[in-house]
Amino acid sequence: ATVGAAGVPGTMVTGKVILSGGQSFPFTASVKP
């Protein structure tokens, strides 16, 4: 599978990354099989 930037046709994957230290940020990626 390939992972591209948000907006590329494919299966959209969203989630939240939690960093050591308590910081977190959401992310969105599109995965094309």
N, C-alpha and C positions, 0 to 999 in steps of 0.2 A: 504494500500500500504506500501511497505517497501522501504527504501532509503539505498543504498549501496555506496561503494566507486567507483570512476571512474574506468571504465574497466569492471564492472560487467554487463552482458547482461541485456538489458532493455531499457527503454526510456531515452535517454540522455537529461539532463537539464543543461543548462549553463546560467550564469548570472553574475552580478557584485554586490558585497556588498559594500554599501557606509556607512562608519562609521561616527559618529559624530566627527567633527574635520576636515573633508574633505578627509580623507584617503579612498581609495577604493581598492578592489582586486577582481579578477575574481574567479569564482568557477565552478566546473563541478561535477555533480552527476548523478547517474543512478537510475531511479525510476522503481521498478518492481511492477506491479499491483498484 
